[in-house]
Structure formats: structure tokens, C-alpha cells
Amino acid sequence: MAKQMCQSCGQPLKDEIKGTEANGLPSLLYCSLCYANGAFIDPDITLEQMQETCIKAMRQMHFPKFFAKHIAKSQIPKLKRWQSK
């Protein structure tokens, strides 16, 4: 089974970091860094800003710069949040 990932930032969507829907249930699509109480935490963030945020986060986790940029630029635009933008 493929790993489930946040459909906003792309990080692995583990139960302990799932965002919440308006009814308090865990989100099936988004992590708690991106989504809470049924809404995006930063609703006005652009795709490019999300990519830069994710690159910085991956660099802090010691991913090589080229790898972080490649993942952010190639994978994040494919996620559900960014499909209609």
C-alpha cells in the first residue's frame, strides 16, 4: 500500500499528525501543520510559498538541497490542494 501523504505539503500523513475537520474528526487528506477545524491554516499561501516552506523544512531535516528542491518542485504541484490553482 502506498504511503498516504498530506495533500497540501506532501509529508507522510500519520495518524498522530492528521489535521482536523470542522466536526473534530481527523482529516483524511491534510496534516495538522496545514489544516485544522475544517480549514487551511494559511489559506492564502501560494504553491511557490508552500514549495519554499517544504524545502526549508527538508533542509532542517538534513535532506540534500538538490533532493529537497526536486521533491518540492516535482511532487507538491501534483497534490490535491494545488490541482485547481
HELIX and SHEET records of a PDB file:
HELIX    1   1 ASP A   15  ILE A   17  5                                   3    
HELIX    2   2 LEU A   47  GLN A   60  1                                  14    
HELIX    3   3 LYS A   65  GLN A   75  1                                  11    
HELIX    4   4 ILE A   76  LYS A   78  5                                   3    
HELIX    5   5 LYS A   80  GLN A   83  1                                   4    
SHEET    1   A 2 LYS A  18  THR A  20  0                                        
SHEET    2   A 2 PRO A  26  CYS A  31 -1                                        
SHEET    1   B 2 TYR A  35  ALA A  36  0                                        
SHEET    2   B 2 ALA A  39  PHE A  40 -1                                        
END                                                                             
